[in-house]
Amino acid sequence: MLVLILGTGFFLMLGLRLMPLLKLGYGFRMLWSGRHGAGEGDITPFNALMTSLSATIGTGNIAGVATAIAIGGPGALFWMWCTALVGMATKYAEAVLAVKYREVDERGNHVGGPMYYIKNGLGDGWIWLGAAFAVFGGLAGFGIGNMVQANSVADALENTFQIPEWQTGAVMALFVALVLIGGIRWIARVAGKLVPFMAIAYVLGGLAVLALNLERIPGAIVDIVALAFTPTAGAGGFAGALVMLTIQMGVARGIFSNEAGLGSAPIAHAAAETDNPVRQGSVAMLGTFIDTIIICTITGLVIVTSGQWKVESPDYTACVDRGGAIQQEVSTAWGIDRTKNLCVEGETSVNKLQTGATLTTTAFESGLPAFGHYIVALGLVLFAFTTVLGWSVYGERCVEYLFGVRAILPFRLLWVLAIPIGATIKLSFAWLVADTLNALMAIPNLVALLLLSPVVFKITREYFERQQQ
């Protein structure tokens, strides 16, 4: 799955002749001018990106980066960068197709995404593939866009402010319900105000920590690049982590963070007020750049320069096999019952490294004592809250495609009810559900991108040729 996602992105980047990289400045100009719409649509191009980023910037930027580094070593961040660079081409192509093949539903809203460009671009013989995406996308939202987010917020607030998990889930559900009443237009307005604020605030907090560890940054960057290709002693709680594990963690968490290839972001961009697919595609590709190259890099550098990624958690023991997979784990701190004879022959009992939001919190706290943990906790709350809002749009559009507009209200009720449930379940289970459903929804989208890539290449070439005249 990871090879397919990276391969598709690499193919699109070559077919576009590196346009997403060469036209990065053009994309930012289109974003700035996109504060006011120009064409048919429901939300401004700027707010379309903010809605997309609201779903993209989430626990992956805090907990996901930390997990990748803790298990795969600093080199995992390098592979997150690679995922983002080719992912810009993927995100661009998704948005171009979403705008070109979008429709207007019976309520007058502009709807689009993989299921629509599969149906309208590939023809009737492929409608089953569009339906498959809608099914997987509708289900995936409850993992990546709901349970994982609520779970991470509840865990962070309990550790930082001693707020019970069920209370966090209930309050989140209430606020999400209030915003969902207004549909995508309300969500876009909230995202347009909240996403820039939360992203800038988190980046400034991270830069403050890095400023205090300025002399360690060059060494951290060398480690990130070097350890991307060599085994990392101690990574993943065992000596000599395989390079493949480093690549796997970096790519998997990178995809979870920026969502390039999943087919989620084009659902938001399809609603943009624009008269040209390429313009919106140029805006859409910035989502991957901002999410991974900027925000995830800040998190990763804070963790690597702090050295906390090598610090073991107290009272936490894991049983690891020769391939690095955790077979069993026990922890008095996590309330898991201790078991006898934890390891069997061929396995090793080790202290498990800190992972998830806990590691990021510790890293920020080491740089900004008494303040760092608040930055992470509040950042996680805002990131996760907007992600739940953004993914509600994606899930809603998938359900509408399958069952019509009458299914929107029941979906919203289920979406709100899932939040407190997600806040109280085991995090490892939530991540497993998210990764599995991500893979399922990516397959139909990647097939469509490859089959429709000639359309993307042609539209892009013609657009920029006109620009030069």
Residue pairs with C-beta under 8 A, 6 or more apart in sequence:
1 439
1 442
1 443
2 248
2 251
2 252
2 255
4 442
4 443
4 446
5 83
5 90
5 251
5 255
5 260
5 261
5 442
5 446
6 82
6 83
6 86
6 251
8 90
8 261
8 446
8 449
8 450
9 83
9 86
9 87
9 88
9 89
9 90
9 260
9 261
10 86
10 89
11 450
11 453
12 86
12 89
12 90
12 92
12 93
12 449
12 453
12 456
13 20
13 21
13 85
13 86
13 88
13 89
15 453
15 456
15 457
16 89
16 92
16 93
16 456
16 457
16 460
19 89
19 92
19 460
19 464
20 27
20 88
20 89
20 92
20 285
21 85
21 88
23 282
23 464
24 286
24 289
26 282
27 282
27 283
27 285
27 286
28 286
30 45
30 279
30 282
30 283
31 45
31 46
31 49
31 283
31 286
32 46
34 44
34 45
34 46
34 48
34 49
34 272
34 274
34 279
34 283
35 44
35 45
35 46
36 44
37 43
37 44
37 45
37 272
37 273
37 274
38 273
38 274
38 275
39 273
39 274
39 275
39 276
40 110
40 273
40 274
40 275
41 48
41 110
41 271
41 272
41 273
41 274
42 109
42 110
42 184
42 185
42 188
42 271
42 272
42 273
43 51
43 184
43 185
43 188
43 271
43 272
43 273
44 188
44 192
44 272
44 273
45 272
45 273
45 274
45 279
45 280
45 283
46 192
46 283
47 188
47 189
47 191
47 192
48 188
48 268
48 269
48 271
48 272
48 280
48 283
48 284
49 269
49 283
49 284
49 286
49 287
50 188
50 191
50 192
50 195
50 196
51 184
51 187
51 188
51 191
51 192
51 268
51 271
51 390
51 393
52 264
52 265
52 268
52 269
52 284
52 287
52 390
53 191
53 195
53 199
53 287
53 290
53 291
53 390
54 187
54 190
54 191
54 194
54 195
54 386
54 387
54 389
54 390
55 145
55 259
55 264
55 265
55 268
55 386
55 387
55 389
55 390
55 391
55 393
55 394
56 257
56 258
56 259
56 265
56 287
56 291
56 387
56 390
57 195
57 198
57 199
57 290
57 291
57 295
57 383
57 386
57 387
58 145
58 148
58 149
58 257
58 383
58 384
58 386
58 387
59 148
59 149
59 152
59 357
59 380
59 383
59 384
59 387
60 253
60 256
60 257
60 258
60 296
61 202
61 257
61 291
61 295
61 296
61 299
61 383
62 152
62 299
62 357
62 360
62 376
62 379
62 380
62 383
63 152
63 355
63 356
63 357
63 360
63 380
64 253
64 256
64 257
64 296
65 77
65 80
65 253
65 257
65 296
65 299
65 300
65 303
65 360
66 299
66 303
66 309
66 354
66 355
66 356
66 357
66 358
66 359
66 360
66 363
67 249
67 253
67 355
67 356
67 359
68 76
68 77
68 80
68 249
68 250
68 252
68 253
68 254
69 76
69 77
69 300
69 303
69 304
69 309
69 359
70 235
70 236
70 309
70 353
70 354
70 355
70 359
71 235
71 236
71 237
71 241
71 245
71 249
71 324
71 353
71 355
72 79
72 232
72 235
72 236
72 241
72 245
72 246
72 247
72 248
72 249
72 250
73 227
73 232
73 235
73 236
73 241
73 246
73 309
74 220
74 223
74 224
74 227
74 232
74 300
74 304
74 309
75 223
75 224
75 225
75 226
75 227
75 228
75 229
75 230
75 232
75 243
75 246
75 250
76 228
76 246
76 247
76 249
76 250
76 253
77 224
77 250
77 296
77 297
77 300
77 304
78 224
78 225
78 227
78 228
78 250
79 228
79 246
79 247
79 249
79 250
79 251
79 254
80 250
80 251
80 253
80 254
80 257
80 292
80 296
80 300
81 254
81 292
81 293
81 297
82 250
82 251
82 254
83 250
83 251
83 254
83 255
83 258
83 260
83 292
84 254
84 258
84 260
84 288
84 289
84 291
84 292
84 293
84 296
85 293
86 260
87 254
87 255
87 258
87 260
87 261
87 288
87 292
88 260
88 285
88 288
88 289
89 285
90 260
90 261
90 288
90 449
91 258
91 260
91 265
91 284
91 285
91 287
91 288
92 281
92 282
92 284
92 285
92 456
93 281
93 449
93 452
93 453
93 456
94 114
94 263
94 265
94 266
94 269
94 284
94 445
94 449
95 265
95 266
95 269
95 277
95 280
95 281
95 283
95 284
95 285
96 277
96 278
96 280
96 281
96 456
96 459
96 460
97 117
97 121
97 266
97 277
97 448
97 449
97 452
97 455
97 456
98 112
98 113
98 114
98 116
98 117
98 266
98 267
98 269
98 270
98 277
98 280
99 112
99 269
99 270
99 272
99 274
99 276
99 277
99 280
99 281
100 117
100 121
100 277
100 455
100 459
101 112
101 116
101 117
101 119
101 120
101 121
102 110
102 111
102 112
102 116
102 270
102 271
103 110
103 111
103 112
103 116
103 120
104 110
104 111
105 111
105 400
105 405
106 404
106 405
107 405
109 183
109 184
109 271
110 270
110 271
111 270
111 271
111 397
111 400
111 401
112 266
112 267
112 269
112 270
112 271
113 133
113 137
113 263
113 266
113 267
113 270
113 394
113 397
113 398
113 401
114 130
114 133
114 137
114 263
114 266
114 267
114 444
114 445
114 448
115 130
115 131
115 133
115 134
115 137
115 398
115 401
116 130
116 270
116 401
117 266
117 448
117 452
118 126
118 127
118 129
118 130
118 133
118 444
118 448
119 126
119 127
119 130
121 448
121 452
121 455
122 129
122 448
122 451
122 452
126 448
129 444
129 447
129 448
130 401
130 444
131 401
131 402
132 443
132 444
133 263
133 398
133 441
133 444
133 445
133 448
134 398
134 399
134 401
134 402
135 398
135 402
136 437
136 440
136 441
136 443
136 444
137 263
137 264
137 267
137 394
137 395
137 398
137 441
138 395
138 398
138 399
138 402
138 411
139 437
139 440
140 262
140 434
140 437
140 438
140 440
140 441
141 391
141 392
141 394
141 395
141 398
141 415
142 395
142 415
142 418
142 422
142 433
142 437
143 430
143 433
143 434
143 436
143 437
143 438
144 256
144 391
144 434
144 437
144 438
145 387
145 388
145 390
145 391
145 392
145 394
145 395
146 388
146 391
146 415
146 418
146 419
146 422
147 418
147 421
147 422
147 425
147 430
147 433
147 434
148 422
148 427
148 430
148 431
148 433
148 434
149 384
149 385
149 387
149 388
149 422
150 168
150 169
150 172
150 384
150 388
150 418
150 419
150 420
150 422
150 423
151 422
151 423
151 425
151 427
151 430
152 356
152 357
152 380
152 384
152 427
153 168
153 172
153 380
153 381
153 384
153 385
153 423
154 165
154 168
154 169
154 423
154 424
155 165
155 356
155 357
155 427
156 357
156 361
156 376
156 377
156 380
156 381
157 163
157 168
157 377
157 381
158 164
158 165
158 168
159 358
159 361
159 377
160 361
160 373
160 374
160 377
161 377
165 423
165 424
166 420
166 423
166 424
168 423
169 419
169 420
169 421
169 422
169 423
169 424
170 420
172 384
172 385
172 388
172 419
172 420
172 423
173 416
173 417
173 419
173 420
175 385
176 385
176 388
176 389
176 392
176 415
176 416
176 419
177 412
177 416
179 186
179 187
179 190
179 389
180 186
180 187
180 389
180 392
180 412
180 415
180 416
184 268
184 271
184 393
187 389
187 390
187 392
187 393
188 271
190 386
190 389
191 386
191 389
191 390
194 382
194 386
195 386
198 379
198 382
198 383
198 386
199 290
199 295
201 379
202 295
202 298
202 375
202 379
202 383
203 294
203 295
203 298
205 364
205 368
205 372
205 375
205 379
206 298
206 299
206 301
206 302
206 364
206 375
207 298
208 367
208 368
209 302
209 305
209 306
209 363
209 364
209 367
209 368
209 372
210 217
210 298
210 301
210 302
210 305
210 367
212 367
212 368
213 305
213 306
213 367
216 305
217 301
217 305
220 301
220 304
220 305
221 301
223 304
224 300
224 304
227 246
228 243
228 246
228 247
228 250
229 243
230 243
231 240
231 241
231 242
231 243
232 240
232 241
232 246
233 239
233 240
233 241
234 241
234 310
234 353
235 241
235 245
235 246
235 353
236 245
236 320
236 324
236 353
237 312
237 318
237 320
237 326
237 350
237 351
237 352
237 353
238 320
238 324
238 348
238 350
241 324
242 323
242 324
245 324
252 435
254 292
254 296
255 261
255 262
255 438
256 434
256 435
256 438
257 291
257 292
257 296
258 287
258 288
258 291
258 292
258 296
259 265
260 288
261 442
261 445
261 446
261 449
262 438
262 441
262 442
262 445
263 441
263 442
263 444
263 445
264 391
264 394
264 441
265 284
265 287
266 284
267 393
267 394
267 397
267 398
268 390
268 393
268 394
269 280
269 281
269 283
269 284
272 280
272 283
274 280
276 463
277 459
278 459
278 460
278 463
278 464
281 460
299 360
302 360
302 363
302 364
302 367
303 309
303 359
303 360
303 363
306 362
306 363
306 366
306 367
307 366
308 354
308 359
308 362
308 363
308 366
309 353
309 354
309 359
309 363
310 353
311 353
311 354
311 362
312 351
312 352
312 353
312 354
313 331
313 333
313 351
313 352
313 353
313 354
313 358
314 333
315 331
315 332
315 333
316 329
316 330
316 331
316 333
316 334
316 351
316 352
317 329
317 330
317 331
317 342
317 349
317 350
317 351
317 352
318 326
318 328
318 329
318 349
318 350
318 351
318 352
319 326
319 327
319 328
319 329
319 342
319 343
319 347
319 348
319 349
320 326
320 327
320 347
320 348
320 349
320 350
321 327
321 346
321 347
322 346
322 347
326 352
327 343
327 347
328 339
328 342
328 343
329 336
329 352
330 336
330 337
330 338
330 339
330 342
332 338
342 349
343 349
353 359
354 362
356 427
357 376
357 380
360 376
361 372
361 373
361 376
361 377
363 372
364 372
364 373
364 375
364 376
365 372
365 373
366 372
368 375
388 419
392 412
392 415
395 411
395 415
396 408
396 411
396 412
396 415
399 407
399 408
399 411
400 407
400 408
422 430
449 456
